[in-house]
Amino acid sequence: MDRETPDERPLVGNDGDWKKEKLEKLEKSKQVQLSALDDLVSVNSLFTIAIFLGLAFASPSQQSLDNRPECSPDVKMEKRLVLYEVVSFACFLLSSLVAKSLKLFINVQDTKEAMHVDRAHEYKVIKPSRGFMILLSVLASTIGVVFLTISMVDVVQIKIGKMSCGIYETRAAVISLCAVVALALVIYLPSTVITILRCMCSR
């Protein structure tokens, strides 16, 4: 009777170690995803509060702190404020709903059923469909931030006075707001997208 050579013997132990390692990696990745989705929903909630505060300034009775009539807000500016606030709210709502649905899917998914040892070459931390949903949620939140920033510019002009009047405080507030938000998006968006794409392509 022929004896099995060392290379022909089944590596049961190695298969078990591989599965345990991948299961731990997948569980860790799921916890990171859940934490990121929770943070995204929380940030969207804070931005939503800012939206409703901004809508309070869209009133015909609003007067700027500048006494010059030409520096007071007109109806067009207040309508534009409402438009940007509504678009921003829709983006944050889309982002939060996608994040909530994705979080529910991740929670109910059985980790052990999601991975098989005989399909090791197909293993990925984040599947393309899940990565697309995370990316959609991030992009929707980013677009919401852009429209919210534009609406805040109108809020500043309504309270202090139009930028066309050359008011120093208005220009300083608008420039500071745009600069800080732009810096935040430059840091946040590329790093988030690159991280998601790397996780989608990892094996």
C-alpha positions in Angstrom: 0.0 0.0 0.0 1.4 3.3 -1.1 2.1 6.0 1.5 1.1 9.6 1.0 4.0 11.9 0.5 4.2 15.0 2.7 3.1 17.2 -0.2 0.0 15.1 -0.9 -1.4 15.1 2.7 -4.3 17.4 3.3 -3.4 20.5 5.2 -6.4 20.6 7.5 -4.6 22.5 10.1 -3.5 25.2 7.7 -7.0 25.5 6.3 -8.3 26.0 9.8 -5.7 28.6 10.6 -6.5 30.4 7.4 -10.2 30.4 8.0 -9.7 31.7 11.6 -7.4 34.5 10.4 -9.8 35.6 7.6 -12.8 35.4 9.9 -11.0 37.7 12.5 -10.0 40.1 9.7 -13.6 40.2 8.4 -15.1 40.8 11.8 -12.6 43.6 12.5 -13.4 45.1 9.1 -17.2 44.9 9.8 -16.7 46.7 13.2 -14.7 49.5 11.4 -17.4 49.8 8.8 -20.2 50.0 11.4 -18.3 52.6 13.4 -17.7 54.7 10.3 -21.4 54.5 9.3 -22.5 55.5 12.8 -20.1 58.5 12.7 -21.5 59.5 9.2 -25.1 59.4 10.4 -24.2 61.4 13.5 -22.5 64.1 11.4 -25.4 64.2 9.0 -27.7 64.8 12.0 -25.7 67.8 13.1 -25.7 69.3 9.6 -29.5 68.8 9.5 -29.9 70.9 12.6 -27.8 73.6 10.9 -30.2 73.4 7.9 -33.3 74.1 10.0 -31.5 77.0 11.8 -30.7 78.4 8.3 -34.3 78.1 7.2 -35.3 80.4 10.1 -33.6 83.3 8.4 -35.6 82.9 5.2 -38.2 85.4 6.2 -39.3 88.6 4.5 -39.0 90.4 7.8 -35.3 89.7 8.1 -33.1 92.8 8.2 -29.4 93.0 8.0 -27.3 94.7 10.7 -26.2 97.3 8.1 -28.6 100.3 7.9 -28.2 100.9 4.2 -31.3 99.8 2.2 -29.2 98.5 -0.7 -27.4 96.1 1.7 -30.6 94.5 3.0 -31.4 91.0 1.7 -33.8 90.8 -1.2 -36.5 88.1 -1.9 -34.3 86.4 -4.5 -31.6 85.8 -1.9 -34.1 84.3 0.6 -35.6 82.0 -2.1 -32.1 80.9 -3.0 -31.4 80.2 0.6 -34.4 77.9 0.9 -33.4 76.1 -2.3 -29.9 75.4 -1.2 -31.1 74.3 2.3 -33.7 71.9 0.8 -31.1 70.3 -1.6 -28.6 70.0 1.2 -31.3 68.3 3.4 -32.1 65.9 0.6 -28.4 64.9 0.3 -28.0 64.4 4.0 -31.2 62.3 4.1 -30.0 60.1 1.2 -26.6 59.7 2.9 -28.2 58.7 6.2 -30.7 56.3 4.7 -28.1 54.5 2.6 -25.8 54.3 5.7 -28.6 53.0 7.9 -29.6 50.3 5.3 -26.0 49.3 4.8 -25.5 49.1 8.6 -28.6 46.8 8.9 -27.2 44.6 6.1 -23.8 44.3 7.8 -25.4 43.5 11.2 -27.6 40.7 9.9 -25.0 39.1 7.7 -23.6 35.9 9.0 -19.8 36.2 8.9 -19.2 32.4 8.7 -21.7 32.0 5.8 -20.1 34.9 3.9 -16.7 33.2 3.5 -15.7 29.7 2.4 -12.2 28.2 2.6 -12.5 26.7 -0.9 -13.0 30.2 -2.4 -10.1 31.9 -0.8 -9.1 33.6 -4.0 -12.4 35.4 -4.1 -12.2 36.7 -0.5 -12.5 40.5 -0.1 -13.0 42.6 3.0 -15.5 44.9 1.3 -17.5 43.6 -1.7 -18.0 45.9 -4.6 -21.7 46.4 -4.0 -21.1 47.3 -0.4 -18.2 49.6 -1.3 -20.4 51.4 -3.8 -23.1 52.0 -1.2 -20.5 53.4 1.3 -19.1 55.6 -1.5 -22.6 56.8 -2.4 -23.3 57.7 1.2 -20.0 59.6 1.5 -20.5 61.5 -1.8 -24.1 62.4 -0.9 -22.9 63.8 2.5 -20.1 65.7 0.7 -22.5 67.3 -1.8 -24.8 68.2 1.1 -21.9 70.0 2.8 -21.2 72.0 -0.3 -24.8 73.2 -0.6 -25.0 73.8 3.1 -21.9 76.0 2.9 -23.4 78.0 0.0 -26.6 78.5 2.0 -24.5 79.7 5.0 -23.0 82.3 2.8 -26.5 83.7 2.1 -27.2 83.5 5.8 -24.2 85.7 6.5 -25.3 88.2 3.9 -28.8 88.3 5.3 -27.6 89.0 8.8 -24.6 91.3 8.2 -25.2 92.7 4.8 -24.5 91.9 1.1 -20.9 91.3 0.0 -21.5 93.8 -2.8 -21.6 96.5 -0.2 -18.0 95.9 0.7 -18.7 95.1 4.3 -15.5 93.8 5.9 -17.3 91.4 8.4 -19.3 89.8 5.6 -16.2 89.1 3.5 -14.2 87.9 6.4 -16.9 85.5 7.5 -17.5 84.1 4.0 -13.8 83.7 3.2 -13.2 82.0 6.6 -16.1 79.6 6.1 -15.2 78.7 2.5 -11.6 78.2 3.4 -12.2 75.9 6.4 -14.8 73.8 4.6 -12.6 73.5 1.5 -9.7 72.3 3.6 -11.9 69.8 5.4 -13.2 68.4 2.2 -9.8 68.2 0.6 -8.6 66.1 3.6 -11.8 64.0 4.1 -13.0 63.1 0.6 -9.8 61.8 -1.0 -8.7 59.8 2.1 -12.1 58.2 2.4 -12.4 57.3 -1.2 -8.9 55.9 -1.4 -9.5 53.8 1.8 -12.8 52.4 0.4 -11.2 51.5 -2.9 -8.2 49.9 -1.3 -10.5 47.8 0.9 -12.6 46.8 -2.1 -9.5 45.6 -3.9 -7.8 43.9 -1.0 -7.8 40.1 -0.7 
